[in-house]
Amino acid sequence: MTKQRWILAAAVLGSGIVFLDSTVVNVALPRIGRDLPRLFLGVLEGQSYVYNAYLLTLSALLILAGALTDYYGRKRMFIYGLVGFGLTSALCGLATNMEMLVLFRVLQGAAGAMLVPGSLALLTANFSGEEQGRAFGTWAGASGATTILGPVIGGLLVDTISWRAAFLINVPLVLLAGWATWKHVPESRDDEASPQFDWLGAGIVALAVGGLAFGAIYGQQREWKDPIGYVVLALGVLATAALPFWMRNARHPLIPLDLFRSRNFTVTNISTLVIYGSLYVVFYYLGLFQQGTLGYTAAAAGAAGIPGTLFLIFFSPRFGSLAAKYGPRIFMAVGPAIMALGVLWFARVPSSSTPWKLDPANPSTFAPPLAYFTDFLPGAVIFGLGIMIMVAPLTTALMTSVPVRRSGLGSAINNAISRVGPQLAGALIFIFLTASFYSYLAPRLTGFDVYSATFRSNVSPLNTPADPHLIAVVREASTSSFHLAMLIGVVLLLAGAIVNAVGIRNAQAKKADVAVESGTAGEVAAARE
């Protein structure tokens, strides 16, 4: 392998294990709840913290980690992140109780925060022109694939080995990425950085991102009945509101305001907010609907999305190259519009759709029913085509809109938005869907108080109730709520397409590419600003 390919492999592996751990552990949670003893946490509470502790520290520390990457050196911080992620993954796999696992997941998320922005910063500093676009496409395809295939991989590991394998599998991947980084990646950093690092600004950013993410997740899990969710969310909102004032008045702010003078940087982050909000809605509620309402097995629900994922894996690099050559605007506009058509197909799935009972232990169940080919496969293929067209150009537009010296920070800001936006969208949509679900049931179940706590504890959206007399009507109500979720996803995707079509400028990307290919690092920075 050439040096460039080793750099790409290190970046893809480093970010891939972070995305993989965001989803692969989901499938292991039931087994973790049964196997691990608990000191003071309940089963469901412990499972929730195992999942969310990782996501919250990862989200809250992304921007800080991105700034440190540019400040102290991209290679150095990437290796620190790999070492930390490998150690904490091993500790998670060896945990002896639930509380210990939660603590190690917190530390694992902190280590992961150094890898995601660092991986894109390595690509930005070491690739240029169409090669850079192709590298971004490969990174985007691999990242998307690990996220989508995570539940399938997790299920296989849990069923064939142990839930601990879902964590321990990271160790050999970390060793390979660490060797490639140490041997082949040159060091680079922001040589114009201030000697004073903005630690106070980093604290405000962490409170803003962490508060918004935790408040949204906690509130949704408690159905907004616990005041803690509101309090934490309010702290996040206040910290977010304070950020512009700090960035304007601090001598050396963590996030310089001049980053947002780049039109493409600002527009890309706005479109990321709405598009990734839609992705969360689609993936989350599609899985719930397939399993909780229709009766798909977990393996079948994971396998149902594979056809669309294949487009992302194999063709994303090509669209990264095209975006670098012709500009990203057309791809960033057309991609979400095509994705919206795929989601619109899901919005027509009937409550009578036959479930796929895929059982890995029974080969006779591998063939899906006819209903899968008419109800889900067309939507998955159309959606996969759209995301294939959109993801790599979005990454290209983002990373060519910031100076190379601030590539880690620029990537971190976008990644933080891509994580907080979905949580906020999910929390708001949860309220709408819950209201729609019980409003549908109220006139059809006149003998029940559908708004009582007792009823809601037994009957919830997109889940089949235990009472056989309620199954039919609840299935219809859940299907109606699912259709609403998909239509909201369509609206968000079309909004992202419009934002990109109106806001993205190709000239900026082309100008930056010319400077990359023929100029100095200073000229590149000037072109991208």
JONORQUI-V277941 format. One record per residue. N is the residue number from 1. PSI is psi in whole degrees, -180 to 180 (* if undefined). OMEGA is omega in whole degrees, -180 to 180 (NA if undefined). D_LAST is the distance of its C-alpha to the last C-alpha in Angstrom with 1 decimal. Layout:
N,PSI,OMEGA,D_LAST
N,PSI,OMEGA,D_LAST
//
This chain:
1,143,177,34.0
2,167,180,31.3
3,-42,-180,28.9
4,-40,-180,26.0
5,-35,177,28.4
6,-39,177,29.3
7,-44,178,25.7
8,-42,180,25.4
9,-41,179,28.8
10,-44,-179,28.0
11,-43,-179,24.8
12,-44,179,26.8
13,-43,-178,29.9
14,-46,179,28.1
15,-32,-177,26.4
16,-41,-179,29.4
17,-29,177,31.9
18,-47,179,29.9
19,-38,180,29.8
20,-43,-178,33.4
21,-15,176,34.6
22,-25,-174,33.2
23,-32,-174,35.7
24,-31,-177,38.4
25,-25,180,40.0
26,-46,-177,40.7
27,-27,-177,43.5
28,-13,-173,44.9
29,-45,178,45.2
30,-43,-180,48.7
31,-38,177,50.1
32,-44,180,48.4
33,-34,180,50.1
34,-36,-171,53.4
35,-36,-172,53.3
36,130,173,51.7
37,159,-177,53.9
38,141,179,52.5
39,-45,-179,53.2
40,-10,179,52.3
41,146,171,49.8
42,169,-177,51.2
43,-55,-178,50.6
44,-39,179,48.2
45,-43,179,46.5
46,-43,178,46.1
47,-40,179,44.7
48,-44,-179,42.1
49,-34,178,41.0
50,-40,-180,40.8
51,-50,-171,38.3
52,-29,-180,36.3
53,-40,179,36.2
54,-49,-177,34.1
55,-36,-176,31.6
56,-47,178,31.4
57,-37,176,30.6
58,-48,-178,28.2
59,-45,-174,26.3
60,-31,-173,26.6
61,2,-177,25.3
62,-49,-175,22.4
63,-42,175,19.6
64,-47,-179,21.5
65,-39,178,22.1
66,-41,178,18.4
67,-41,178,17.6
68,-34,178,20.7
69,-47,178,19.7
70,-34,-173,16.7
71,-49,-173,18.8
72,-13,-179,22.1
73,130,-174,21.3
74,-41,178,20.7
75,-46,-178,24.0
76,-50,-177,26.0
77,-32,178,24.9
78,-41,178,25.4
79,-41,176,28.9
80,-43,180,29.6
81,-41,179,28.7
82,-45,179,31.0
83,-47,179,33.8
84,-41,-179,33.6
85,-39,179,33.5
86,-46,-180,36.4
87,-47,-178,38.5
88,-32,175,38.1
89,-43,178,38.7
90,-42,179,41.9
91,-40,176,42.9
92,-43,-179,42.3
93,-19,-179,44.6
94,5,-177,47.2
95,143,-177,47.2
96,-9,174,50.8
97,168,-174,50.2
98,-42,-178,47.8
99,-39,177,46.6
100,-41,179,45.8
101,-41,179,43.8
102,-44,179,41.8
103,-45,-179,40.9
104,-31,177,39.9
105,-35,175,37.7
106,-48,-179,35.9
107,-36,179,35.2
108,-40,177,34.3
109,-38,178,31.6
110,-41,178,30.2
111,-40,179,30.1
112,-30,-180,28.6
113,-25,180,25.6
114,-16,-173,24.6
115,-39,-174,24.9
116,-56,177,22.8
117,-32,180,19.3
118,-36,-178,20.5
119,-44,179,21.5
120,-34,178,18.2
121,-38,177,16.5
122,-42,179,19.3
123,-41,-180,18.6
124,-40,-177,14.9
125,-19,-172,15.9
126,-2,178,18.9
127,158,179,18.4
128,162,176,16.5
129,-142,-179,17.0
130,-29,176,19.8
131,-38,178,21.1
132,-44,178,18.1
133,-41,179,18.7
134,-39,178,22.4
135,-43,177,21.9
136,-39,179,19.9
137,-42,177,22.8
138,-43,178,25.4
139,-46,-178,23.9
140,-42,179,23.8
141,-44,180,27.3
142,-41,-180,28.8
143,-45,179,27.4
144,-39,-179,28.6
145,-44,-180,31.9
146,-36,179,32.6
147,-46,-176,32.0
148,-38,-178,34.3
149,-5,-180,36.9
150,-50,179,37.0
151,-35,179,40.0
152,-47,179,41.9
153,-44,179,41.3
154,-42,180,42.3
155,-43,179,45.4
156,-43,180,46.6
157,-44,-178,46.1
158,-43,-176,47.8
159,-34,-174,50.7
160,-26,-177,51.4
161,-83,-178,50.7
162,161,175,49.7
163,-26,-180,47.0
164,-27,179,46.2
165,-25,178,45.1
166,-26,177,42.1
167,-43,-174,40.8
168,-21,178,42.4
169,-21,180,40.9
170,-29,-171,37.5
171,-52,178,39.1
172,-33,178,39.5
173,-40,178,36.1
174,-42,180,34.6
175,-43,179,36.7
176,-45,179,35.5
177,-39,180,31.8
178,-42,178,32.4
179,-45,-180,34.2
180,-40,-180,31.5
181,-48,-178,28.8
182,-39,-172,31.0
183,-35,-166,32.1
184,-16,-175,29.2
185,123,176,25.8
186,152,179,24.4
187,144,175,23.0
188,151,-180,19.3
189,175,177,17.6
190,100,-178,15.0
191,-13,179,16.5
192,9,-177,14.7
193,149,177,15.9
194,146,178,18.3
195,-15,-180,22.0
196,115,179,22.8
197,140,-175,21.9
198,79,-178,21.8
199,-36,178,24.9
200,-43,176,25.8
201,-37,177,22.5
202,-39,178,23.1
203,-41,179,26.6
204,-42,179,25.4
205,-45,-180,23.0
206,-40,178,25.9
207,-39,-180,28.3
208,-55,-177,26.1
209,-47,-179,25.5
210,-40,180,28.9
211,-44,179,30.7
212,-44,-178,29.4
213,-49,-177,30.1
214,-42,180,33.5
215,-43,-180,34.6
216,-44,-179,34.0
217,-49,-177,35.7
218,-43,-180,38.6
219,-43,-180,39.2
220,-41,-180,39.4
221,-35,-179,41.7
222,11,-179,44.0
223,34,176,43.9
224,33,177,42.6
225,-10,-179,46.0
226,125,-177,44.9
227,-19,-179,43.4
228,-40,179,41.4
229,-43,179,38.9
230,-41,-178,38.4
231,-48,-178,38.2
232,-40,178,35.5
233,-40,178,33.5
234,-39,177,33.8
235,-40,178,32.5
236,-41,179,29.5
237,-44,180,28.9
238,-43,179,29.4
239,-38,177,27.0
240,-41,179,24.3
241,-30,-179,25.1
242,-21,-175,24.9
243,-49,-179,21.4
244,-38,179,19.5
245,-41,179,21.9
246,-43,-179,21.6
247,-32,-178,17.8
248,-33,-171,18.1
249,-20,180,21.0
250,147,-179,20.8
251,-42,-179,20.1
252,75,-174,18.1
253,149,178,17.5
254,-42,178,17.3
255,99,180,14.6
256,136,-179,12.2
257,-24,-177,11.8
258,-15,174,8.3
259,-37,-175,7.6
260,0,171,9.4
261,-18,174,7.6
262,116,-178,6.0
263,-46,-178,9.3
264,-37,179,9.9
265,-47,-179,9.7
266,-47,-178,12.0
267,-41,-180,14.2
268,-39,180,14.7
269,-35,177,15.8
270,-46,180,18.1
271,-34,176,19.6
272,-41,-179,20.1
273,-47,-176,22.1
274,-38,-178,24.5
275,-45,179,24.8
276,-26,170,25.5
277,-41,178,27.8
278,-42,179,29.6
279,-42,179,29.8
280,-47,-179,31.4
281,-47,-176,33.9
282,-53,-176,34.8
283,-43,-176,35.4
284,-51,-175,37.0
285,-25,175,39.4
286,-45,178,40.2
287,-42,178,41.4
288,-43,-178,43.4
289,-46,-179,44.9
290,-44,-176,45.9
291,-50,-173,47.6
292,-32,-176,48.7
293,-51,-175,49.9
294,-27,179,50.7
295,18,174,51.9
296,146,169,49.6
297,163,-179,49.9
298,-40,180,46.8
299,-40,180,46.8
300,-42,179,47.0
301,-39,177,44.2
302,-42,-179,41.9
303,-26,-176,43.2
304,-28,-178,42.8
305,-1,-176,39.0
306,-43,-178,39.1
307,-43,178,39.2
308,-34,-180,35.9
309,-31,-178,34.4
310,-35,177,35.4
311,-44,-179,33.1
312,-42,-177,30.1
313,-46,-169,31.4
314,-26,-172,32.2
315,-8,-179,29.9
316,-42,178,26.5
317,-36,-179,25.4
318,-42,-179,26.2
319,-26,172,24.0
320,-41,177,21.1
321,-43,-180,21.7
322,-38,179,22.1
323,-38,177,18.8
324,-31,-177,17.0
325,-45,-173,19.2
326,-8,-176,19.4
327,149,-172,16.5
328,-11,-168,17.0
329,-50,-176,18.0
330,-39,-179,21.7
331,-39,-180,22.3
332,-20,177,20.6
333,-44,-177,22.9
334,-40,-177,26.0
335,-55,179,26.1
336,-32,178,26.5
337,-41,177,29.0
338,-40,176,31.1
339,-39,179,31.0
340,-37,178,32.3
341,-39,178,35.2
342,-42,179,36.1
343,-36,178,36.2
344,-33,176,38.2
345,-41,178,40.7
346,-30,-177,41.1
347,-4,179,41.9
348,2,-179,45.1
349,127,-178,46.5
350,161,178,50.0
351,-17,-179,51.6
352,4,-178,54.3
353,132,-177,51.9
354,130,-179,53.7
355,155,175,52.1
356,114,-177,51.4
357,57,-179,53.3
358,125,178,51.7
359,113,-178,53.4
360,-25,-179,52.3
361,-7,-177,55.9
362,98,-177,57.4
363,-25,-178,56.4
364,-15,-179,58.2
365,1,-175,55.5
366,-32,-179,52.6
367,123,-180,53.0
368,157,177,51.3
369,166,-180,53.4
370,-35,-177,53.1
371,-32,178,51.3
372,-41,-177,48.3
373,-25,179,47.9
374,-32,-173,48.2
375,-36,-172,46.5
376,-39,-176,43.6
377,-46,179,43.0
378,-43,179,41.7
379,-40,180,39.3
380,-39,180,38.1
381,-47,180,37.6
382,-44,179,35.8
383,-42,179,33.5
384,-38,176,32.9
385,-43,-179,31.9
386,-44,-179,29.4
387,-31,175,27.8
388,-41,-179,27.8
389,-32,-169,25.8
390,-40,-165,23.3
391,-53,-177,22.5
392,-43,175,20.9
393,-35,177,18.6
394,-44,178,17.5
395,-41,178,16.7
396,-46,179,15.0
397,-41,-180,12.8
398,-53,-171,12.0
399,-20,174,11.4
400,1,-180,9.3
401,-2,179,6.8
402,153,175,6.3
403,149,178,6.4
404,-37,-176,10.0
405,-18,178,11.3
406,24,-176,10.7
407,-37,178,12.0
408,-44,179,15.3
409,-44,-180,14.2
410,-43,177,12.1
411,-41,-178,15.2
412,-41,179,17.6
413,-46,-179,16.4
414,-40,179,16.8
415,-37,177,20.1
416,-42,178,21.3
417,-40,-179,20.8
418,-17,179,22.6
419,-39,-179,25.5
420,-41,-179,25.9
421,-49,179,25.5
422,-38,-180,28.5
423,-42,178,30.7
424,-43,178,30.3
425,-43,180,30.8
426,-40,180,33.8
427,-43,-180,35.3
428,-43,-178,35.3
429,-32,176,36.5
430,-40,180,39.2
431,-45,180,40.6
432,-45,-177,40.8
433,-39,179,42.3
434,-44,179,44.9
435,-41,179,45.9
436,-41,-178,46.2
437,-51,-177,48.3
438,-27,175,50.9
439,-35,177,51.1
440,-40,-176,52.0
441,-34,-171,54.7
442,-52,-179,56.2
443,-12,-177,58.3
444,-15,178,59.2
445,71,-175,60.5
446,-21,-180,62.7
447,4,-178,64.6
448,148,171,61.6
449,90,-172,59.5
450,-13,-179,56.2
451,2,-180,54.3
452,155,180,56.3
453,-35,-180,54.9
454,-46,180,57.7
455,-43,-177,56.8
456,-26,178,53.1
457,-21,-179,53.8
458,-24,-177,55.6
459,115,-178,53.7
460,160,-177,49.9
461,141,173,47.5
462,21,176,47.1
463,139,-180,49.9
464,126,-178,53.5
465,162,180,56.0
466,-31,-178,59.1
467,115,-177,61.5
468,-22,180,62.5
469,-16,-177,63.4
470,-10,-171,59.8
471,-48,-174,58.1
472,-49,-177,58.2
473,-37,178,57.0
474,-35,177,54.3
475,-42,177,53.1
476,-42,179,52.7
477,-41,179,50.9
478,-39,178,48.5
479,-41,178,47.9
480,-42,178,47.2
481,-39,178,44.7
482,-43,177,43.0
483,-41,178,42.7
484,-43,179,41.1
485,-43,-180,38.6
486,-38,179,37.7
487,-37,175,37.4
488,-41,176,35.0
489,-39,177,33.0
490,-45,-180,33.1
491,-44,180,31.8
492,-42,179,28.8
493,-42,178,28.0
494,-36,176,28.3
495,-42,177,26.1
496,-40,179,23.4
497,-43,-179,24.0
498,-44,178,23.8
499,-45,-179,20.5
500,-41,-179,18.9
501,-39,-177,20.7
502,-37,-168,19.6
503,-34,-175,16.1
504,138,177,14.4
505,129,179,13.1
506,-30,-175,13.9
507,-36,-178,12.3
508,-44,180,8.8
509,-42,-179,10.6
510,-40,179,12.8
511,-41,179,10.4
512,-40,-179,9.0
513,-41,178,12.7
514,-43,-180,13.9
515,-38,179,11.8
516,-43,-174,13.1
517,-26,-172,16.6
518,-7,-173,16.9
519,-175,179,14.6
520,173,179,14.4
521,-36,179,12.4
522,-39,178,10.7
523,-35,177,9.8
524,-47,-180,8.6
525,-42,-179,6.2
526,-41,-180,5.2
527,-38,-176,5.5
528,-18,176,3.8
529,*,NA,0.0
//
